[in-house]
Amino acid sequence: MKELITVIYILVFGITILIAYAIMQIKLIGLNVKDFWSFIEANQTLDKIYGIAKKYETMNHQQQVIFLMEAEKIFNAFEKVPEVLWEEEYEKYSDVLNAYKNIKVYRWAEN
């Protein structure tokens, strides 16, 4: 029983050290932890709306508004981190940005 408690304490200590090291690395590259976390969430959202971006022409107005709002969240999160972190996602980002621009122009022309 004592050995089990010792192992649990060692694991908790190790996990705490790893979390502190990760936070330190994030701070060293000049980021706020909150900005980095929002970037991770935005990256997941980017994967979801990337497929939708290809079908923007068939969206109704409500779907377009939702797409625009989600895309703006992604753009804001990606602006806060260095491009080196998301250069692998550049193609998806670019496709979503193009769909965003096209929807904005379409909605502007419609009004």
N, C-alpha and C positions, 0 to 999 in steps of 0.2 A: 504494500500500500504506500509506503514511504517513497519507494522508487518511482511509482506512478505519479505521485505529486511532484517529485523532483523533475521528472521528464516533462510534465505539463508546464512547470515554471520555466524550464529551459526553452521549450517551444514558444511560449508566450514572449519571453525575452528576445528570442531570435526573430520572431515576427515583428516585434516592436522595433528592433534594430533595422530590419529591412524596410519598414515603412519610413522610418526617420531618414534612412539613406536615400530612398526614392524622393522624399520631399526635398532633401538637400540638393539632389541632382536637378530637380525642377527649378529650384531657386537659383542654382548656379548658372543655368542658361538664361536667367532673367525673366522667368515667368512666375505668375501668381498661380498657386495651386488650384484656385477656383477657375481661372482661365483655362488651365490645362485640362481640368475635369470637364468643363463645358466643351472643349475641343474634342475630347473622347466621345462625349454624347453626340456632338454634331457629326462626327465621323460615322457613327452608327446610323444616324438619320440620313446622312448623305447616301449611304448604301441603299437605304429604303426608297428614297425619292429619285435615285438615279434612274431606275426602271420607269418610273412615272414620267420623268422628264422627256422620254422618247415619245410619249403619247399625249403631250400637252394640247395638241390640236383637237383632240376628241373630248377634252374635259368640259364640264359645264362650268358656269360662273362660280358656283360655290367651291368646286374642286380647285379651280384656278386660284381663288383667294387663299384657300388652305395651303396650296403648293407655294404661293408667293410668301406667305408668312413663315412657313418652314424653311424655305430657301434663305430668307433674310436672317433667320436664326443661325443657319449654317455659315453664311457669309460673315456675320459678326464674330462668331467663335473662331473662324479660320483667320480672320484679320489679326487676332490677338496673339497668335503664335507664329514663330518663324516659318518661312516657306519650306525650309529643310525638313521639317517634321511631316509635312503633307505633300511632298513632291510626288509620292507614289499615287496619291489620289487626285492628281492634277487633272487627268482626263475626265474623271467623273465630275469634279468640281466645275470644269469648263463646260461640260454638257449641261449641267444643272444651271449654270450661269447663262448660257445661251437660251435655254428654255425660259428662264426667268425674264430675260430681256425681250424675247419674242412675245410672251404673254403680256408684258407691260405695254409693248407697242400695239399689240392687237386690242387690248382693252382701251388704250388711249384713242386709237383710231375709231373704235366702236362708239365712244362717247362723243 
